[in-house]
Amino acid sequence: MNYQLILNIAQIVLAVLLIAAIMLQARGTGLGAAFGGGGNVFRTKRGAEKKLHQMTIVLAILFFGVALANALV
């Protein structure tokens, strides 16, 4: 079996899923908040927003692992 092909396909699928997960997350207040603008109150993630955040982290870790394995094969 051609492991290089399997790893390439897995990496493409994970990349698309990771992009979709990042795009689905709620948008922040913009670049102005990074430089001291906006007095936003800290809020915790709940429900679907929390699951999406956790899924994004898992997808990023899997993508990194597959990319590393792809580089070593």
C-alpha positions in Angstrom: 0.0 0.0 0.0 1.2 3.5 -0.8 1.5 5.3 2.5 2.6 8.5 0.9 -0.7 8.8 -1.0 -2.7 8.0 2.2 -0.8 10.6 4.2 -1.3 13.2 1.4 -5.0 12.6 1.3 -5.3 12.6 5.1 -3.4 15.9 5.2 -5.7 17.5 2.6 -8.8 16.4 4.4 -7.5 17.6 7.7 -6.5 20.9 6.2 -10.0 21.5 4.8 -11.7 20.5 8.1 -9.3 22.8 10.0 -10.1 25.7 7.7 -13.8 25.1 8.1 -13.6 24.9 11.9 -11.6 28.1 12.1 -14.0 29.9 9.7 -17.1 28.8 11.8 -15.8 30.3 15.0 -17.2 33.6 16.1 -15.3 36.6 14.8 -13.5 38.8 17.4 -13.8 42.5 17.8 -11.1 43.2 15.2 -7.5 44.4 15.3 -8.3 47.5 17.4 -8.8 45.3 20.5 -5.3 44.0 20.2 -3.9 47.5 20.8 -5.9 48.4 23.9 -9.1 49.4 22.3 -12.5 48.1 23.5 -13.3 47.3 27.1 -14.6 43.8 26.5 -15.6 41.7 29.5 -14.1 38.2 29.7 -16.6 35.5 28.8 -16.3 31.8 28.8 -17.1 29.5 25.8 -20.2 27.5 26.3 -22.1 24.8 24.4 -21.4 24.5 20.7 -18.8 27.3 20.8 -16.7 25.3 23.3 -17.0 22.0 21.3 -16.0 23.8 18.1 -13.0 25.3 19.9 -11.9 21.9 21.2 -12.5 20.3 17.8 -10.2 23.0 16.2 -7.5 22.2 18.7 -7.8 18.4 18.0 -7.8 19.0 14.2 -4.7 21.2 14.5 -2.8 18.6 16.5 -3.8 15.8 14.0 -2.8 18.0 11.1 0.6 18.6 12.6 1.1 14.9 13.3 0.1 13.9 9.8 2.4 16.6 8.3 5.3 15.4 10.5 4.7 11.8 9.5 4.4 12.9 5.9 7.8 14.6 6.1 9.5 11.6 7.7 8.1 9.0 5.2 
